[in-house]
Amino acid sequence: MQNPSGTVFIVDDDDDFRDSMQWLLESDDLNVVGFSSAHEFLDRYRGEVGCMLLDVRMPEINGLALQQIMNERGIQLPIIVISGHGDIPMAVSAMKNGALDFIEKPFDDEVLLRLVRQGLERARSMHGEQQELQSILDCYDSLSRREKEVMTLVVSGKANREIAEELGISPKTVEVHRSRVMSKMRADSLPELVHKATRLD
């Protein structure tokens, strides 16, 4: 099976554990980068596609705090929480805040690898969605103010005549604006335009 693209980011202050995790993942042909602290990750992360193995108990910034900072900064990485026996409540909190899953020490290597692959697949899907949304935003930004007004009314279901009356322009002018909107938004049909408008919302 082909490996999903992306990087596994390990954030754990236990050097031995981090090294063993890196060896396990790299032996399965995965790209891995390790960090000894949340600070180090935040300093070095540059927006790469991937998923994260995150220890909940770390000095200074713990796993839950890092997760919160990532949410605030818009860092969208699927997170697999690594939990010790006494850390289950923290792991559950992390799940409530959007973590993909949590795994309890000691754990089975195959279980970890399966979760990591799920995380990387999710990351690739999220990246594709982000690229699609950025493309839609770029198209929308290319519209003139009047074209944006026409688009809003078109996707709300109004006919050209109704749009013309509301904007105080002729139906023929509405047709011209509507055609430009479809072209600039790269929409081949009204349902496709509505879908893109929904993504913008």
N, C-alpha and C positions, 0 to 999 in steps of 0.2 A: 504494500500500500504506500502511495506517495505521501511523504510528510507534508503537512500543511506549512505554508511559509509563515514566518514570524519568529519572534524571540521570546524565550522564557526568562522573565526577570525574577530572580530570587532575592527577597529582602529578609534577611535573618542575621542577627548579631552573633550567632553561634558559628564560628569559623569551620569547625569540623563538620557540623551538620550541613552547612552551605556547600562545602567542598564535596561531600558525599552526594548531595542532591545534584550538583553540577556534573559529577562523573556519571551518575545514573542517566541523566537526561542526554548528555552528550554521547553516551554509548548507544542511545537510540536515535542518533543522528539529528538531534535537536540543537538549535542555536540557544546558548545560555549566557546570561550576564548576571553576576552576583554582586550584591550590595550588602555591606555590613550594618547599614543604618538607613532610616527613612531619609535623613538629611542627604546622604550620599546619593540615593536614588533621585531625589528631587533636584539635586545639583547637576546630575549627569544625564537624566532622561531628556531625549530630544524628539519625542513624538513618534518613535518607532512602533510598528504594528507588533502586537504580541499579547501575552498574558502574564500574570504575576502569581508567584508563590509567596505568600505573605505570612510571616510569623506574627501572632497577635501580641506576644509579650516581648517588647524591646525597650531599652532605656530611652529617655528623652521623648521621642515620638513613638508611641506604640502603634500597632497595626490599625486599630480603629481610628486613631487620629490621622494617620497617613491616608487612610481611605477617605476621610472627610476632606482633607486637603486636596486630594486628587479630584474629588467631586467638585470642589470650589474652583479648581483650575481647569476643569474640563478635560482632565486626563482620563480617557475611557479605555481601561484595560480590564478584561475579565480577571477577577481575583479568586484564587483558591487559597483559602485560609488554612494555615497550619496551626493546629491546636494541641496543647498538652491536656492532660486529664483535668487539670483545674481551670482550664481556659474555655470550657464549653459555653458558659454564658456570653463571653466575649465573642466567640465564634458565631453564636446565634445572632448577636447584635450585628455583626459584620454581614451576615446573610440578609438581615432585614434592610441593611443599607445598600444591598445590591451585589454582594459577593456571589460568584458562580456556585461555589460549594465550599465545604470545609472538610479537612481530613485530620484525623486524630492520630497522634503519635502513640505507639509505633504503628506504622501502616504498611500495607502490602505494596511493593514496588509497581505491580501491574495496575493496581487501583490508581496510584498516583499518575502513571503514564497515561491511563485512559482519561483522567480528568484534565491533564495538561493538553491532550489532543483536542478534547472538547473545548477547552479555553481558547486554543489557537484557531479552531474552526469558527468559534464565536467572534474572535478578534477580526478575522478575515471578513466575515459577514458585516460586522460593524464598520470596518474600514470602507467596504464597498458602498454601504448606505451613506456614510459621510461624504464620499466622493460624489455620489449621485445628488445629495442635497446641495453640495457646493456648486455643482454644475447648474442646478435649478436656480440657485441664488444668483449666480453670474448672469444667467439668461434674464432673470427678473430685473436685475440692476440695469440691464441694457434698454429697458422699456422707458419711454418718456412718461411724464406725469399723466398725460391724457390717456396713454395706452394702459397704464396701470389702473386708471379709473374704469376704462372699458373692460379690462380683464376681470376686475372685481364684479362688475355687473353681469358679465357673460357667465361666469362660473356660478353666480347666484340664480341663474336660470332665466334671466330677462331676455326678451326678444330684441332684435335690433331697433324696432320702432319704439319700444319702451325705453331703451338706453338713450335713443336720440332725444326723446322728450325730457328725460331726467337731466341730461347734460346740456340741453339746449343747442344741439347740433343736428345736422341732417342725417337721415338713415344711410345715405350714401357714404357720408364721412365715417359713420359708425362701421360700415362694412370695410372701409380702408383700414381703420384702426384695428378692427378685429383680425383682418388678414395679417397685419404686421405683428400683432400679438402672437398669433399661431406660429408665425415664422420665427420670431425671435425666441419664443419659448420652446421651439423645436417640438411642437405638439402636432400630431397628424390627425387628431380628432378631438372633439369636445370632451369626451370622458378622460382622455390623456391630459388635457389642460386642467380639468377639475382635479385629477390626481396630483398634478404638480402643485397646484394651488393649495391643496390640502397639506402637502409636505411642507410648504412655506409656513403654514399656520402652526 
